[in-house]
Amino acid sequence: METVWSVYYLQEDIDKKLCGSVLIADLASTLKPRYHFAALEGANYERLPYRNHMILQENAQHVTRFIALANISNTSKKKYLYAFNIVPMSSMESTELVKQPLDVTESPYAKMAKEFQRSKLGESASDTQFFFDLSKREGKKRLSGEGGPHQSKQARKPPKPTSPCWFCLASPEVEKHLIISIGTHCYIALAKGSLSPDHVLILPIGHYQSMVELPSEAIEEVEKCKVALKKFYKSIGKRFVMFERNYKSQHLQLQVVPVPIQCCTTEDIKEAYIVQAEEQQMELLEIPEHSDLKQIIQPGSAYFYVELDNEEKLFHRIKKQFPLQFGREVLASEAVLNIPDKANWRECKYSREDEIEFAKSFREGFQPYDFSLLD
């Protein structure tokens, strides 16, 4: 299991690297119990339920709930009893058995395997989030044999564009004067025809169409870009709003638009998206906190996605037609930035000299937060 203690539980005397057992972890991962109880640490903790299958790759299975209980004689009045009703699996309808609660998370054992693979490649595992340490417990490392079933796969090469792409970094069409920062897998650039001089794009260096198709190492770097931009925008009194339209586009573009804090609240922005979606007879759904796009939609499917600065996420599955400028139109509307004349990017053309100046100014302000310079 994970080192959830450090995040949700404040008992300081638990050694989060050494508690737990690799053998029990293997057993739980294999047996997939509906409930997993533990009591050796003398602490009370109930983890969010986790799924026992891989989305879109395996048939749906029941979830597991992990509950740790305190000692019966503890003096802190920590919970040492847990009452529950359980219906035998053989007596349940299959649809009811595999029903996934809204707060379900990924299996912690899948994360464990990934973390161990990274540690084998020499990355630091000092902040690993499991409450046992694979490198110290049970006398030897697991999964260390060459050619084993858990050996990491070679990184996939990004697909090649079928036509000239303005956003592939190696493409002659890319406008290099707009580039702000370049990482290993992603880069940040000013948006062409931007809503404001600090409206930027997060883009993969390779040619990928959407977040759903992005490999894990690129997704991790996108997260670094988001964190850095949030910190920068906060320092200048603005909110982070990001949206993606995977429809009639061949290269992933994460549009990041800052909204001045005094302009409106995060809730105002959320409501503006929902209201305008309803006006156009579109349904914007909230994505559960512990879910991501890869869990709810298949690669190649069209969708629209919004992420707010409080990490709330809105999602629309595109089935037929979709207004191409919708994400931008909402932010340009009177309810948010109040610049409706800039709803269409083609109406927001700047001279090359202005773009160079915008990029220079942004680069200078962003530098203290730029992870590509800090790593």
KEVEX-464572 format. One record per residue (C-alpha): residue number from 1; residue in one letter; x, y, z. Coordinates in steps of 0.001 Angstrom, whole numbers, plus 500000, padded with zeros to 6 digits. Layout:
N
{r NUM; "A"; {X; Y; Z}}
...
END
This chain:
375
{r 1; "M"; {500000; 500000; 500000}}
{r 2; "E"; {500948; 503658; 499649}}
{r 3; "T"; {502408; 506060; 502190}}
{r 4; "V"; {499054; 507701; 502627}}
{r 5; "W"; {499882; 508415; 506255}}
{r 6; "S"; {502019; 511443; 505439}}
{r 7; "V"; {499222; 513083; 503455}}
{r 8; "Y"; {496077; 512274; 505372}}
{r 9; "Y"; {497201; 511088; 508797}}
{r 10; "L"; {499216; 513137; 511249}}
{r 11; "Q"; {500773; 510396; 513396}}
{r 12; "E"; {504460; 511305; 513254}}
{r 13; "D"; {505917; 508129; 514791}}
{r 14; "I"; {505088; 505885; 511821}}
{r 15; "D"; {508101; 505058; 509665}}
{r 16; "K"; {506372; 505256; 506290}}
{r 17; "K"; {509255; 503594; 504430}}
{r 18; "L"; {509454; 500498; 506604}}
{r 19; "C"; {505917; 499676; 507677}}
{r 20; "G"; {503884; 497106; 505764}}
{r 21; "S"; {504956; 493970; 503923}}
{r 22; "V"; {505898; 493288; 500323}}
{r 23; "L"; {504468; 489780; 500615}}
{r 24; "I"; {501098; 491027; 501865}}
{r 25; "A"; {501115; 493658; 499107}}
{r 26; "D"; {501652; 490900; 496533}}
{r 27; "L"; {498888; 488856; 498099}}
{r 28; "A"; {496418; 491757; 498114}}
{r 29; "S"; {497303; 492634; 494529}}
{r 30; "T"; {496719; 489020; 493436}}
{r 31; "L"; {493596; 488185; 495475}}
{r 32; "K"; {491897; 491579; 495037}}
{r 33; "P"; {489828; 491455; 498235}}
{r 34; "R"; {486776; 493693; 498550}}
{r 35; "Y"; {487976; 494734; 502016}}
{r 36; "H"; {491566; 494766; 503306}}
{r 37; "F"; {492004; 495273; 507067}}
{r 38; "A"; {495302; 496021; 508828}}
{r 39; "A"; {496149; 496819; 512453}}
{r 40; "L"; {499901; 496451; 512952}}
{r 41; "E"; {500669; 500190; 513038}}
{r 42; "G"; {498189; 501035; 515766}}
{r 43; "A"; {496612; 503819; 513711}}
{r 44; "N"; {493140; 504346; 512280}}
{r 45; "Y"; {493017; 505159; 508570}}
{r 46; "E"; {490532; 504496; 505763}}
{r 47; "R"; {491874; 504849; 502257}}
{r 48; "L"; {489762; 505863; 499265}}
{r 49; "P"; {488602; 502720; 497383}}
{r 50; "Y"; {490830; 501604; 494522}}
{r 51; "R"; {490001; 499768; 491315}}
{r 52; "N"; {491390; 496334; 490436}}
{r 53; "H"; {491479; 496656; 486668}}
{r 54; "M"; {493068; 498877; 484042}}
{r 55; "I"; {490595; 501205; 482326}}
{r 56; "L"; {489915; 500259; 478672}}
{r 57; "Q"; {492420; 497377; 478892}}
{r 58; "E"; {490679; 494890; 481185}}
{r 59; "N"; {487136; 493942; 482093}}
{r 60; "A"; {485718; 495948; 484998}}
{r 61; "Q"; {486187; 494376; 488443}}
{r 62; "H"; {485067; 495197; 491981}}
{r 63; "V"; {486922; 497809; 494031}}
{r 64; "T"; {488971; 497247; 497190}}
{r 65; "R"; {488624; 499245; 500405}}
{r 66; "F"; {491615; 499417; 502761}}
{r 67; "I"; {490958; 500067; 506459}}
{r 68; "A"; {493609; 500283; 509190}}
{r 69; "L"; {492445; 500044; 512797}}
{r 70; "A"; {494049; 501238; 516030}}
{r 71; "N"; {494900; 499041; 519016}}
{r 72; "I"; {491930; 498088; 521173}}
{r 73; "S"; {493664; 499481; 524276}}
{r 74; "N"; {494762; 502798; 522747}}
{r 75; "T"; {494368; 505853; 524989}}
{r 76; "S"; {493715; 508326; 522149}}
{r 77; "K"; {490231; 506973; 521426}}
{r 78; "K"; {491241; 506038; 517883}}
{r 79; "K"; {488845; 503735; 516083}}
{r 80; "Y"; {489532; 500032; 516653}}
{r 81; "L"; {486216; 498606; 515436}}
{r 82; "Y"; {484707; 498652; 511955}}
{r 83; "A"; {481142; 497500; 511279}}
{r 84; "F"; {479943; 496788; 507760}}
{r 85; "N"; {477523; 494667; 505716}}
{r 86; "I"; {478809; 492581; 502845}}
{r 87; "V"; {476805; 490594; 500309}}
{r 88; "P"; {478553; 487461; 498946}}
{r 89; "M"; {479854; 488011; 495426}}
{r 90; "S"; {477938; 484941; 494242}}
{r 91; "S"; {474679; 486623; 495286}}
{r 92; "M"; {475299; 489916; 493474}}
{r 93; "E"; {474467; 491025; 489954}}
{r 94; "S"; {477680; 491500; 487979}}
{r 95; "T"; {476800; 495119; 487146}}
{r 96; "E"; {476279; 495904; 490825}}
{r 97; "L"; {479489; 494133; 491831}}
{r 98; "V"; {481708; 496109; 489448}}
{r 99; "K"; {480023; 499484; 490025}}
{r 100; "Q"; {482754; 502117; 490557}}
{r 101; "P"; {482216; 504803; 493245}}
{r 102; "L"; {482899; 508430; 492275}}
{r 103; "D"; {485934; 508660; 494583}}
{r 104; "V"; {487625; 505521; 493241}}
{r 105; "T"; {491389; 505758; 492622}}
{r 106; "E"; {493958; 503766; 490691}}
{r 107; "S"; {495423; 500673; 492362}}
{r 108; "P"; {498355; 501641; 494612}}
{r 109; "Y"; {500146; 498479; 493495}}
{r 110; "A"; {500270; 499692; 489900}}
{r 111; "K"; {501904; 502902; 491171}}
{r 112; "M"; {504306; 500806; 493223}}
{r 113; "A"; {505530; 498926; 490157}}
{r 114; "K"; {506037; 502172; 488192}}
{r 115; "E"; {507920; 503775; 491085}}
{r 116; "F"; {510192; 500773; 491360}}
{r 117; "Q"; {510943; 500860; 487649}}
{r 118; "R"; {511956; 504526; 487992}}
{r 119; "S"; {514203; 503728; 490950}}
{r 120; "K"; {515929; 501038; 488863}}
{r 121; "L"; {516715; 503695; 486274}}
{r 122; "G"; {518497; 505765; 488902}}
{r 123; "E"; {515777; 508265; 489731}}
{r 124; "S"; {515346; 509319; 493331}}
{r 125; "A"; {512799; 507304; 495286}}
{r 126; "S"; {513165; 509192; 498553}}
{r 127; "D"; {509670; 510618; 498244}}
{r 128; "T"; {508036; 507360; 497179}}
{r 129; "Q"; {504417; 507147; 498269}}
{r 130; "F"; {504143; 503584; 499557}}
{r 131; "F"; {504338; 502513; 503155}}
{r 132; "F"; {506921; 499886; 502500}}
{r 133; "D"; {510273; 500206; 500755}}
{r 134; "L"; {510877; 497650; 498010}}
{r 135; "S"; {514646; 498139; 498186}}
{r 136; "K"; {514939; 497331; 501901}}
{r 137; "R"; {512229; 494843; 502828}}
{r 138; "E"; {512275; 491055; 502538}}
{r 139; "G"; {516027; 490964; 501959}}
{r 140; "K"; {516082; 491500; 498193}}
{r 141; "K"; {514607; 493574; 495384}}
{r 142; "R"; {511684; 492251; 493436}}
{r 143; "L"; {511338; 492531; 489653}}
{r 144; "S"; {515103; 492902; 489343}}
{r 145; "G"; {515705; 490045; 486908}}
{r 146; "E"; {516522; 490825; 483318}}
{r 147; "G"; {513715; 490249; 480870}}
{r 148; "G"; {511083; 489788; 483620}}
{r 149; "P"; {507383; 490393; 483026}}
{r 150; "H"; {507571; 493863; 484580}}
{r 151; "Q"; {510543; 495076; 482563}}
{r 152; "S"; {509926; 498628; 481365}}
{r 153; "K"; {508935; 499056; 477752}}
{r 154; "Q"; {510896; 501155; 475310}}
{r 155; "A"; {509507; 504645; 474894}}
{r 156; "R"; {507117; 504868; 471974}}
{r 157; "K"; {508108; 507097; 469114}}
{r 158; "P"; {505555; 509832; 468445}}
{r 159; "P"; {503572; 509453; 465219}}
{r 160; "K"; {504583; 511570; 462266}}
{r 161; "P"; {502227; 514304; 461039}}
{r 162; "T"; {500460; 513618; 457766}}
{r 163; "S"; {500803; 517272; 456730}}
{r 164; "P"; {502885; 520311; 457777}}
{r 165; "C"; {502358; 520996; 461490}}
{r 166; "W"; {502807; 524443; 463031}}
{r 167; "F"; {503365; 522977; 466484}}
{r 168; "C"; {505919; 520162; 466095}}
{r 169; "L"; {509109; 521717; 467448}}
{r 170; "A"; {511249; 520218; 464685}}
{r 171; "S"; {508921; 521506; 461986}}
{r 172; "P"; {510053; 524417; 459817}}
{r 173; "E"; {506528; 525853; 460243}}
{r 174; "V"; {506891; 526401; 464001}}
{r 175; "E"; {507210; 530073; 464966}}
{r 176; "K"; {510240; 529926; 467209}}
{r 177; "H"; {510008; 533547; 468350}}
{r 178; "L"; {506889; 532601; 470357}}
{r 179; "I"; {508665; 529916; 472414}}
{r 180; "I"; {508941; 530581; 476148}}
{r 181; "S"; {510449; 527406; 477600}}
{r 182; "I"; {511580; 524006; 476297}}
{r 183; "G"; {511631; 520852; 478412}}
{r 184; "T"; {512462; 517260; 477465}}
{r 185; "H"; {509027; 516261; 476194}}
{r 186; "C"; {507007; 519503; 476130}}
{r 187; "Y"; {507418; 523200; 475511}}
{r 188; "I"; {505547; 526395; 476348}}
{r 189; "A"; {504854; 529056; 473715}}
{r 190; "L"; {502749; 532182; 473402}}
{r 191; "A"; {499421; 531564; 471702}}
{r 192; "K"; {499009; 532998; 468221}}
{r 193; "G"; {496233; 535576; 468272}}
{r 194; "S"; {496232; 535438; 472063}}
{r 195; "L"; {493479; 536768; 474321}}
{r 196; "S"; {496183; 538574; 476319}}
{r 197; "P"; {499984; 538924; 476163}}
{r 198; "D"; {500355; 536127; 478772}}
{r 199; "H"; {498024; 533593; 477100}}
{r 200; "V"; {500206; 530548; 476338}}
{r 201; "L"; {500102; 526999; 475007}}
{r 202; "I"; {501562; 523829; 476512}}
{r 203; "L"; {502572; 521612; 473599}}
{r 204; "P"; {504278; 518219; 473214}}
{r 205; "I"; {507569; 518361; 471317}}
{r 206; "G"; {506600; 515204; 469409}}
{r 207; "H"; {503480; 514910; 467284}}
{r 208; "Y"; {500608; 513782; 469528}}
{r 209; "Q"; {496982; 514686; 468914}}
{r 210; "S"; {495572; 514764; 472459}}
{r 211; "M"; {496263; 514303; 476176}}
{r 212; "V"; {494733; 510833; 475930}}
{r 213; "E"; {497453; 509762; 473483}}
{r 214; "L"; {500349; 511380; 475339}}
{r 215; "P"; {502893; 508943; 476888}}
{r 216; "S"; {503359; 508973; 480670}}
{r 217; "E"; {506710; 510793; 480643}}
{r 218; "A"; {505189; 513647; 478610}}
{r 219; "I"; {502136; 513787; 480899}}
{r 220; "E"; {504459; 514174; 483899}}
{r 221; "E"; {506149; 517114; 482191}}
{r 222; "V"; {502785; 518689; 481321}}
{r 223; "E"; {502019; 518591; 485048}}
{r 224; "K"; {505298; 520417; 485753}}
{r 225; "C"; {504344; 523067; 483193}}
{r 226; "K"; {500934; 523518; 484835}}
{r 227; "V"; {502416; 523870; 488324}}
{r 228; "A"; {504981; 526419; 487115}}
{r 229; "L"; {502365; 528473; 485252}}
{r 230; "K"; {499982; 528443; 488230}}
{r 231; "K"; {502722; 529806; 490474}}
{r 232; "F"; {503700; 532479; 487947}}
{r 233; "Y"; {500128; 533638; 487321}}
{r 234; "K"; {499426; 533732; 491061}}
{r 235; "S"; {502479; 535975; 491526}}
{r 236; "I"; {500949; 538521; 489124}}
{r 237; "G"; {497416; 538300; 490534}}
{r 238; "K"; {495840; 536017; 487933}}
{r 239; "R"; {494022; 532689; 487867}}
{r 240; "F"; {495035; 529667; 485790}}
{r 241; "V"; {492448; 528349; 483296}}
{r 242; "M"; {493361; 525599; 480826}}
{r 243; "F"; {491321; 523962; 478076}}
{r 244; "E"; {491858; 521430; 475294}}
{r 245; "R"; {489746; 520870; 472181}}
{r 246; "N"; {490497; 517509; 470604}}
{r 247; "Y"; {488384; 518121; 467520}}
{r 248; "K"; {489565; 519100; 464039}}
{r 249; "S"; {493134; 519530; 465295}}
{r 250; "Q"; {496128; 517336; 464604}}
{r 251; "H"; {498538; 518453; 467351}}
{r 252; "L"; {497737; 518675; 471070}}
{r 253; "Q"; {497325; 522290; 472208}}
{r 254; "L"; {496648; 522988; 475873}}
{r 255; "Q"; {495421; 526570; 475912}}
{r 256; "V"; {496332; 528323; 479176}}
{r 257; "V"; {494583; 531649; 479707}}
{r 258; "P"; {495182; 533755; 482847}}
{r 259; "V"; {492181; 535578; 484311}}
{r 260; "P"; {492765; 538516; 486702}}
{r 261; "I"; {491705; 537606; 490242}}
{r 262; "Q"; {489693; 540821; 490639}}
{r 263; "C"; {487830; 540007; 487423}}
{r 264; "C"; {485893; 536988; 488732}}
{r 265; "T"; {486103; 533912; 490952}}
{r 266; "T"; {486905; 530367; 489904}}
{r 267; "E"; {483261; 529495; 490525}}
{r 268; "D"; {482218; 532325; 488157}}
{r 269; "I"; {484417; 530868; 485409}}
{r 270; "K"; {483021; 527377; 485981}}
{r 271; "E"; {479458; 528675; 485838}}
{r 272; "A"; {480188; 530622; 482640}}
{r 273; "Y"; {481331; 527418; 480908}}
{r 274; "I"; {478340; 525423; 482138}}
{r 275; "V"; {475789; 528116; 481230}}
{r 276; "Q"; {477172; 528695; 477739}}
{r 277; "A"; {477379; 524945; 477144}}
{r 278; "E"; {473698; 524600; 478075}}
{r 279; "E"; {472805; 527463; 475730}}
{r 280; "Q"; {474423; 525494; 472908}}
{r 281; "Q"; {472769; 522257; 474067}}
{r 282; "M"; {476033; 520679; 475160}}
{r 283; "E"; {476558; 518777; 478389}}
{r 284; "L"; {479633; 519647; 480457}}
{r 285; "L"; {480290; 516981; 483074}}
{r 286; "E"; {482518; 517284; 486126}}
{r 287; "I"; {485379; 514780; 486188}}
{r 288; "P"; {485815; 513154; 489631}}
{r 289; "E"; {488812; 514438; 491572}}
{r 290; "H"; {490892; 511271; 491317}}
{r 291; "S"; {490168; 510539; 487643}}
{r 292; "D"; {491854; 511675; 484463}}
{r 293; "L"; {490989; 511740; 480775}}
{r 294; "K"; {492568; 508365; 479991}}
{r 295; "Q"; {490098; 506748; 482380}}
{r 296; "I"; {486973; 508121; 480720}}
{r 297; "I"; {487624; 508327; 476969}}
{r 298; "Q"; {489440; 506258; 474372}}
{r 299; "P"; {492286; 507524; 472154}}
{r 300; "G"; {490968; 508949; 468904}}
{r 301; "S"; {487681; 510157; 470436}}
{r 302; "A"; {486754; 513827; 470131}}
{r 303; "Y"; {486280; 515828; 473335}}
{r 304; "F"; {486519; 519228; 475007}}
{r 305; "Y"; {488102; 519628; 478433}}
{r 306; "V"; {488530; 522486; 480936}}
{r 307; "E"; {490717; 522592; 484059}}
{r 308; "L"; {490396; 525400; 486619}}
{r 309; "D"; {492951; 526702; 489116}}
{r 310; "N"; {491359; 524712; 491964}}
{r 311; "E"; {491850; 521539; 489833}}
{r 312; "E"; {488124; 521153; 489109}}
{r 313; "K"; {487665; 519662; 485646}}
{r 314; "L"; {484816; 519847; 483124}}
{r 315; "F"; {484442; 517476; 480179}}
{r 316; "H"; {482288; 517216; 477051}}
{r 317; "R"; {482322; 514221; 474710}}
{r 318; "I"; {481979; 515573; 471150}}
{r 319; "K"; {479623; 513414; 469109}}
{r 320; "K"; {478717; 515571; 466111}}
{r 321; "Q"; {479481; 519242; 465599}}
{r 322; "F"; {481291; 521462; 468079}}
{r 323; "P"; {481934; 525241; 467981}}
{r 324; "L"; {485679; 525506; 467390}}
{r 325; "Q"; {486104; 528689; 469423}}
{r 326; "F"; {483929; 527615; 472375}}
{r 327; "G"; {486700; 527463; 475000}}
{r 328; "R"; {487950; 530878; 473992}}
{r 329; "E"; {484491; 532431; 473565}}
{r 330; "V"; {483551; 531656; 477172}}
{r 331; "L"; {486687; 533340; 478524}}
{r 332; "A"; {486248; 536341; 476226}}
{r 333; "S"; {482583; 536766; 477224}}
{r 334; "E"; {481239; 539517; 479457}}
{r 335; "A"; {480972; 537025; 482320}}
{r 336; "V"; {484753; 536543; 482450}}
{r 337; "L"; {487280; 538809; 480630}}
{r 338; "N"; {484648; 540986; 478933}}
{r 339; "I"; {486493; 541175; 475607}}
{r 340; "P"; {483918; 539556; 473273}}
{r 341; "D"; {485530; 541148; 470224}}
{r 342; "K"; {488531; 538824; 470786}}
{r 343; "A"; {486538; 535590; 470765}}
{r 344; "N"; {488021; 534622; 467391}}
{r 345; "W"; {491813; 534325; 467365}}
{r 346; "R"; {491956; 535542; 463769}}
{r 347; "E"; {490699; 538931; 465001}}
{r 348; "C"; {493621; 539227; 467450}}
{r 349; "K"; {496583; 539560; 465158}}
{r 350; "Y"; {499733; 541202; 466482}}
{r 351; "S"; {502826; 542294; 464600}}
{r 352; "R"; {505884; 540076; 464817}}
{r 353; "E"; {507633; 542838; 466777}}
{r 354; "D"; {504815; 542859; 469356}}
{r 355; "E"; {504940; 539056; 469638}}
{r 356; "I"; {508702; 539148; 470205}}
{r 357; "E"; {508217; 541739; 472946}}
{r 358; "F"; {505394; 539749; 474583}}
{r 359; "A"; {507556; 536607; 474581}}
{r 360; "K"; {510561; 538423; 476020}}
{r 361; "S"; {508502; 539970; 478810}}
{r 362; "F"; {506797; 536664; 479664}}
{r 363; "R"; {510109; 534774; 479616}}
{r 364; "E"; {511680; 537204; 482069}}
{r 365; "G"; {508772; 537044; 484512}}
{r 366; "F"; {508418; 533261; 484187}}
{r 367; "Q"; {512119; 532476; 484674}}
{r 368; "P"; {511989; 531962; 488496}}
{r 369; "Y"; {509253; 529338; 487995}}
{r 370; "D"; {510579; 527627; 484847}}
{r 371; "F"; {511241; 523990; 485796}}
{r 372; "S"; {513413; 523478; 482706}}
{r 373; "L"; {515895; 525988; 484165}}
{r 374; "L"; {515576; 524738; 487746}}
{r 375; "D"; {516051; 521007; 487107}}
END
